[in-house]
Amino acid sequence: MTSMSLRIRRARTAVSLSQKELADRVGVHRSAVTQWEHAVGTNPSVDHLARIACETGVCFEWLATGRGQRQPESGAFDTAAIMHDYAHDELESRILEGVRRVPARKREALAYMIELLVK
């Protein structure tokens, strides 16, 4: 089984990204990518590892552990989550739960009222 550092390097080079380009996409300094790709370097956080997987198009499990498929099956990522569609904090979560309990026929009116409040 290959090391995580080697899997990160393989994933990056397979999509022709430089360390600097990957760093910019993940939101870190180039030196962090250098550390991740060094045999005795540091490991990325789970958040950074997930971002690396997304930016390079490899499966998270393979990148993190070396198990499973390196590339996802065709169509596996066709349905993506849009992060700003989810609650950012406890208050938004309560509001979202409340909106989901509103009957469908009243949701349009509720959306209109919210839009009026933020203007």
Phi and psi in degrees as a GROMACS rama.xvg file:
@    title "Ramachandran Plot"
@    xaxis  label "Phi"
@    yaxis  label "Psi"
@TYPE xy
-80.9027  157.938  THR-2
-77.0194  160.75  SER-3
-62.0677  -39.2572  MET-4
-59.5971  -41.1081  SER-5
-70.4667  -37.3982  LEU-6
-65.2398  -39.1413  ARG-7
-63.4536  -45.9927  ILE-8
-62.264  -43.9006  ARG-9
-62.8147  -42.3303  ARG-10
-62.8213  -43.9211  ALA-11
-65.1377  -47.8647  ARG-12
-71.69  -26.2025  THR-13
-64.0917  -27.2049  ALA-14
-107.022  15.9709  VAL-15
56.0959  44.1577  SER-16
-102.304  140.43  LEU-17
-79.018  167.011  SER-18
-60.0901  -39.3914  GLN-19
-64.3289  -42.882  LYS-20
-63.5726  -43.8746  GLU-21
-64.2754  -42.9149  LEU-22
-57.6112  -45.7896  ALA-23
-61.2722  -41.3666  ASP-24
-70.2526  -32.7053  ARG-25
-85.8287  -23.1349  VAL-26
92.4361  33.7795  GLY-27
-131.174  174.558  VAL-28
-79.6886  155.722  HIS-29
-57.013  -33.9549  ARG-30
-61.1832  -29.3652  SER-31
-66.3362  -43.9713  ALA-32
-63.3551  -40.2578  VAL-33
-58.7087  -44.7769  THR-34
-61.8783  -44.0479  GLN-35
-62.9738  -33.0921  TRP-36
-89.932  -4.43139  GLU-37
-86.1956  138.685  HIS-38
-56.0832  -34.9729  ALA-39
-113.455  24.0746  VAL-40
-82.6603  -172.107  GLY-41
-84.0105  161.351  THR-42
-98.711  146.449  ASN-43
-71.2519  157.961  PRO-44
-66.2307  167.132  SER-45
-61.7999  -39.6693  VAL-46
-61.9249  -46.7364  ASP-47
-66.0058  -38.2055  HIS-48
-63.1491  -39.9215  LEU-49
-64.1789  -39.7757  ALA-50
-67.0169  -39.0588  ARG-51
-61.0448  -45.5284  ILE-52
-59.5944  -43.8739  ALA-53
-65.2269  -45.1633  CYS-54
-69.0829  -27.1218  GLU-55
-103.187  -7.45355  THR-56
73.43  27.4059  GLY-57
-107.61  163.593  VAL-58
-73.7024  136.523  CYS-59
-58.3335  -46.2699  PHE-60
-58.1711  -44.2574  GLU-61
-62.5039  -44.6928  TRP-62
-63.6164  -42.2653  LEU-63
-76.8897  -36.8137  ALA-64
-122.75  -19.6996  THR-65
87.0671  -1.88498  GLY-66
-96.6139  160.035  ARG-67
80.6722  -171.176  GLY-68
-77.8562  143.172  GLN-69
-72.6792  -46.3381  ARG-70
-106.67  141.576  GLN-71
-69.1551  155.822  PRO-72
-65.7064  153.772  GLU-73
-55.3866  129.022  SER-74
86.1845  -3.25766  GLY-75
-63.1469  -30.1739  ALA-76
-107.179  18.0071  PHE-77
-65.6756  -33.1278  ASP-78
-102.205  112.383  THR-79
-112.884  153.191  ALA-80
-84.5197  139.165  ALA-81
-101.384  112.314  ILE-82
-60.6282  -32.6984  MET-83
-80.0968  6.5587  HIS-84
-88.5328  -3.1185  ASP-85
-112.199  154.475  TYR-86
-63.3121  139.647  ALA-87
-94.4716  -18.9373  HIS-88
-154.345  -178.651  ASP-89
-62.8909  -40.2056  GLU-90
-64.3432  -46.8874  LEU-91
-61.2639  -35.7548  GLU-92
-63.2371  -43.8472  SER-93
-62.7698  -42.5554  ARG-94
-63.3101  -45.3895  ILE-95
-62.1319  -42.3926  LEU-96
-60.9552  -40.6332  GLU-97
-64.5496  -44.4393  GLY-98
-61.1146  -38.6134  VAL-99
-67.0345  -21.757  ARG-100
-88.0353  -12.535  ARG-101
-70.1991  132.388  VAL-102
-57.2991  147.027  PRO-103
-53.4145  -39.6731  ALA-104
-68.018  -18.2392  ARG-105
-101.058  -8.45711  LYS-106
-65.182  -36.9738  ARG-107
-61.4662  -43.9125  GLU-108
-64.6384  -39.9924  ALA-109
-64.3355  -43.2411  LEU-110
-61.5293  -41.1889  ALA-111
-63.2521  -43.0953  TYR-112
-63.405  -41.3333  MET-113
-64.1392  -42.3474  ILE-114
-61.2106  -38.0877  GLU-115
-65.3655  -36.4464  LEU-116
-67.1282  -30.7928  LEU-117
-94.1229  0.33554  VAL-118
